[in-house]
Amino acid sequence: MDDTAQRSLLLWSFHEKLASDAQISSMEDLCDGVFLSKIMHHSDAEYVNLEQINEQPGGNWALKSNNLKTLLRAVELFYTDELGQICHADEIVDPLLIAKENDVHEVAKLTELLLGCAVQCPNKSEYIHPIMQMGASEQASLMHAIENLMHRFQPTSPGGASNASRRNSMAHGASFDEVASQSSMSSASVTALATGSSAEALAAQLAQALERSSSMELRYLDMEREKRELTERFEHTLLEHRDLADKYKALESERDQLRNERQNTLTRDNKKIQQIVDNEVHALQMQMEEKDLELNRVKRDSGERLMVLENEVRRQADELDISRSKLGTLNKLEASVTKYKKKLEEMNSLRAQVRELETLNAQYLDKVVDLESTIKTMPGLKGLVEKYKNQVVELETANVQASSNLNVKEQKIRRLQEELDSALGGKEFLESQVEELRTQLSSMQYRESTDDAMAAGESSAVNGGGLSADVLLGRDSVSGLRERVARLERENAELKSGNADAGQAELANDLDMAVKAKKSLEVSLFQMQKQNDQLSEDLRNARIQNEQQQQMLSQLQQAQANPQHQLQPQQQWQNAPDGPEPMQVSNDMAVSEVAAAAGAAGFATAATLEAGVAMGPGGVMQAPVLTPGAVVVTSSNNALSSAQEIEAEAVDSLRATVTELTKRLKEKESVINELSEQRAKLENYTKKTLHAVQTKYMVAVSSHRNQINEKQERVDFLEKKMKEIRASYSREQALMMSSIGTEMQRRTMMPQGPAAGTPGAGSWLANKRTEERAKRRQGA
């Protein structure tokens, strides 16, 4: 609902007859449900019992909610029983929102429902008349609201609407009969007056009545012309409203078309985005595979860094425990800070109270000084009192004389009163017509004066003119509003500053610790990589040495095979002892070669020493006692045995070295496997710890961000609320100024009271209205 409709509903409520009992200046004054319940009771007293309405709910939202729920039940019953329509008022209006937060939009909905009840009740003329006195825009908005209400709800049965129309027609017929009866009564009184009065007085009164009737006819014609102009304006506004409705429908169709086009473009864009996402996912999968390969390579290269990382993790765990203890102390300190802030706010409020007490003290001091100055004038006042006492005695004697004269004059007045009563019968009919025309004229002048007064009140509120806010609202309410505004501003500043520094410091500490842990892990990873490279180099050297030893072993095996080939001709020579001498020379040369090889190897056998073998000058082994054939056989056997022993020892030593190297190689491989396993465990552990730290850091960051967002939202809400309070304060001030101005104009424009001894026109009209209401209720 827009502001124009709310303003129209407020003006209708303000012009309602019950507005004299309550001060209605804004929609917030209707939130307690008291004034709206009175309107419903005035429309039809059968549905609302004012004894169930708490007229002074104050700030208790439960009492307000009870009043509003009672009123909503009455509205539902009225729509169901009187109008034959299904109205679920609880679904349309939220009473809890009105009672707790003074929601203007919900109050406007409730007032709109009451407007529908009022314009369709038996006394609907009393509620339609204020609408016809409003401006063109207000009338158009209220008529639009009434039309929506008439077509908004479904009838309870097919004959519900017809019953309601029949009831309205019966009400119209009853009112017409009452007017006819009133006119017949007035004509009868005129005839009676004509028979009972003198001819001259009647002629003079008739001339005056004719003049008045002619002036009234002219005024009636003017008012009829104005009425026609207003109807034409209303029809013109209705045509404009229909044009605007057509334009609105065209715009809605364009909006639907644009919405469909946007949906199509969104589907196309989504397909393109899906293709792009698939390509990126494929690229990311390739990158992930490369990263997996790199990760495996890093896992292979980070063996010996396990101990360093474990120590670093322990250190980080210790630091984490320390930071947790510091976090506990930080929370305690923050709680103490909030307590001190509350104490500081209490001190500020106490200081404000002290200032107010000082101002009150200064006011009381001024009053005391004024009273002391009045006490000094007491002797003169006592003299005046004595003088006035003497005057009172004189006046009492004069009063006795005047009372005797008054009795004589009262007798004359009774006689004249009897003559006057006979003339008043005819006068009342004319006065009733004059009073009706005067009320219409005063309503028109009152509307114009209210518009001028509202403009003057707004200008005076802007320029600082008129009455002050202290006089209008009271000094206590103004000081309370100022104190509330000051507190809201202080809370706003505190929320803007907040405790974000502590949370940011904690997050910065966690981030520094995570960065330090990452750097230390990188250093330990580099050291383990170096150690792994050194181990791989040592393994390559060991493999090279093993290959060299195997080559030496193969060479020795070849050398062992050559002497076996040389022993075969020696065995042939032994089988033929009478052979030629050159065989001996060749055997001697072979033995010398074997001995030279043995000497080159640095080995000496015990068989050669026991046999007393000696090397000749030609390098031939000679024995002094044996024959030449025996010498050759023994020397060759000794050389062969020594060579075999040397070869066996070399093979054993080589086998020992090979076994030792293979053993060392197996140990190195076992060490490498253990280091790789430890490295994998360490990497898993570091991943878990880093993931835990990262998740905690992200959770802390998200929580702090949420807190900051909540504080910012609360700050925005408080700022908005403060702006609304200021706007409502200025609006209430302007409305109070306008109401004061209209009240002053109304008092100045009120007609003077009738002469003494004659009944007032207002009282006569009030009596007639009460009689009409009683007749209508009896007829209903």
Residue pairs with C-beta under 8 A, 6 or more apart in sequence:
1 105
1 108
1 109
1 112
4 137
4 138
4 141
5 108
5 112
5 141
5 142
5 145
6 27
6 104
6 108
7 138
8 134
8 137
8 138
8 139
8 141
8 142
8 145
9 27
9 108
9 111
9 112
9 115
9 142
9 145
10 24
10 26
10 27
11 130
11 134
11 138
12 111
12 115
12 127
12 130
12 131
12 134
12 142
13 19
13 24
13 30
13 35
13 39
13 111
14 24
15 130
15 133
15 134
16 39
16 127
16 130
17 42
17 126
18 35
18 38
18 39
18 42
19 35
21 38
22 29
22 34
22 35
22 38
23 29
23 739
24 30
24 35
25 732
25 735
25 736
25 739
26 728
26 731
26 732
26 735
27 104
27 107
27 108
27 111
28 102
28 104
28 107
28 728
29 35
30 36
30 107
30 110
30 111
31 64
31 98
31 99
31 102
31 103
31 107
32 57
32 63
32 64
32 67
33 53
33 64
33 67
33 68
33 70
33 71
33 98
34 53
34 54
34 55
34 57
34 67
36 71
36 110
36 111
36 114
37 48
37 50
37 53
37 67
37 70
37 71
37 74
38 50
39 114
39 118
40 47
40 48
40 71
40 74
40 75
40 78
40 114
40 117
41 48
41 49
41 50
42 123
43 78
43 114
43 117
43 118
43 121
43 123
43 127
44 78
44 82
44 117
44 121
44 122
47 74
47 75
47 77
47 78
48 70
48 71
48 74
52 70
53 67
53 70
54 63
54 66
54 67
57 63
57 64
57 67
61 96
61 99
61 100
62 99
64 95
64 98
64 99
65 95
65 96
65 98
65 99
68 93
68 95
68 98
68 99
68 110
69 95
71 110
72 89
72 90
72 93
72 95
72 110
73 89
75 87
75 89
75 113
75 114
75 117
76 87
76 88
76 89
76 90
78 117
78 121
79 85
79 86
79 87
79 89
79 116
79 117
79 153
80 86
80 87
80 156
82 120
82 121
82 164
82 167
83 120
83 160
83 164
84 155
84 156
84 157
84 159
84 160
84 161
84 163
84 164
85 153
85 154
85 155
85 156
85 160
86 153
86 154
86 155
86 156
87 113
87 153
89 110
89 113
92 109
92 113
93 106
93 109
93 110
93 113
94 103
94 106
95 106
97 103
97 106
98 106
98 107
98 110
112 145
112 149
113 149
115 127
115 142
115 145
115 146
115 149
116 146
116 149
116 150
118 124
118 127
119 127
119 128
119 131
119 146
120 150
120 164
120 168
121 127
122 167
122 171
122 776
122 780
123 773
123 776
124 168
124 171
125 175
131 138
131 139
131 142
131 143
132 139
132 230
133 443
133 444
133 447
134 142
134 447
136 230
136 233
136 234
136 237
139 234
140 234
140 237
140 238
140 241
143 234
144 241
155 161
171 776
171 780
174 776
174 779
175 776
178 772
178 775
178 776
186 429
186 432
189 425
189 426
189 428
189 429
190 426
190 429
192 425
193 202
193 422
193 423
193 425
193 426
194 202
194 426
196 422
197 422
197 423
197 426
201 423
205 423
205 426
205 427
209 430
212 430
212 434
216 433
216 434
216 437
219 437
219 441
220 437
223 440
298 525
299 676
299 679
299 680
299 683
300 676
301 528
301 529
301 532
302 525
302 528
302 529
302 532
302 679
302 683
303 528
303 531
303 532
303 672
303 675
303 676
303 678
303 679
304 527
304 528
304 531
304 532
304 535
304 675
304 679
305 524
305 525
305 527
305 528
305 529
305 531
305 679
305 682
306 528
306 675
306 678
306 679
306 681
306 682
307 678
308 524
308 527
308 528
309 521
309 524
309 682
309 685
309 686
310 682
310 685
312 517
312 520
312 521
312 524
313 685
313 686
313 689
316 513
316 517
316 689
316 693
319 513
320 513
320 693
323 509
323 510
323 513
327 506
330 502
330 506
334 499
334 502
337 499
341 494
345 487
345 490
348 490
349 483
352 483
352 486
356 479
413 757
417 757
420 757
420 758
424 758
428 764
431 761
431 764
432 761
432 764
432 765
432 768
435 761
435 762
435 765
438 751
442 749
445 749
446 742
446 745
446 746
446 749
449 741
449 742
449 745
449 749
450 738
450 742
450 745
453 738
453 741
453 742
453 745
454 734
454 738
454 741
456 737
456 741
457 466
457 734
457 735
457 737
457 738
457 740
457 741
458 734
458 737
458 738
459 465
460 466
460 737
461 730
461 733
461 734
461 737
466 737
467 737
467 740
469 478
469 729
469 733
470 478
472 733
472 736
472 737
472 740
473 481
473 732
473 733
473 736
481 725
481 729
484 725
485 722
485 725
485 726
488 718
488 721
488 722
489 722
491 718
492 715
492 718
492 719
492 722
495 711
495 714
495 715
495 718
496 715
498 708
498 711
500 704
500 708
503 700
503 704
503 707
504 704
506 700
507 697
507 700
507 701
507 704
510 693
510 696
510 697
510 700
511 697
513 693
514 690
514 693
514 694
514 697
517 690
517 693
518 690
521 686
528 679
532 675
535 668
535 671
535 672
538 668
539 665
539 668
542 661
542 664
542 665
542 668
543 665
545 661
546 658
546 661
546 662
546 665
549 654
549 657
549 658
549 661
550 658
552 654
553 651
553 654
553 658
556 647
556 650
556 651
556 654
559 597
559 647
560 643
560 644
560 647
563 594
563 640
563 643
566 590
566 594
567 636
567 640
569 583
569 586
569 587
570 587
570 590
570 632
570 633
570 636
573 579
573 583
573 584
573 587
573 632
574 629
574 633
577 629
584 628
584 629
584 632
587 632
587 636
588 618
588 619
588 620
588 621
588 632
588 635
589 619
590 636
591 620
591 621
591 632
591 635
591 636
591 639
592 615
592 619
592 620
592 621
594 636
594 639
594 640
594 642
594 643
595 615
595 619
595 621
595 639
596 619
597 643
598 604
598 605
598 639
598 642
598 643
598 646
601 646
603 642
603 645
603 646
603 649
604 642
605 638
605 641
605 642
605 645
607 637
607 638
607 641
607 642
608 638
608 639
608 642
611 623
611 634
611 638
612 623
612 624
613 621
613 622
613 623
613 634
613 635
613 638
614 621
614 622
614 623
615 621
616 622
621 631
621 635
622 631
623 630
623 631
623 634
623 635
626 634
753 760
754 760
754 761
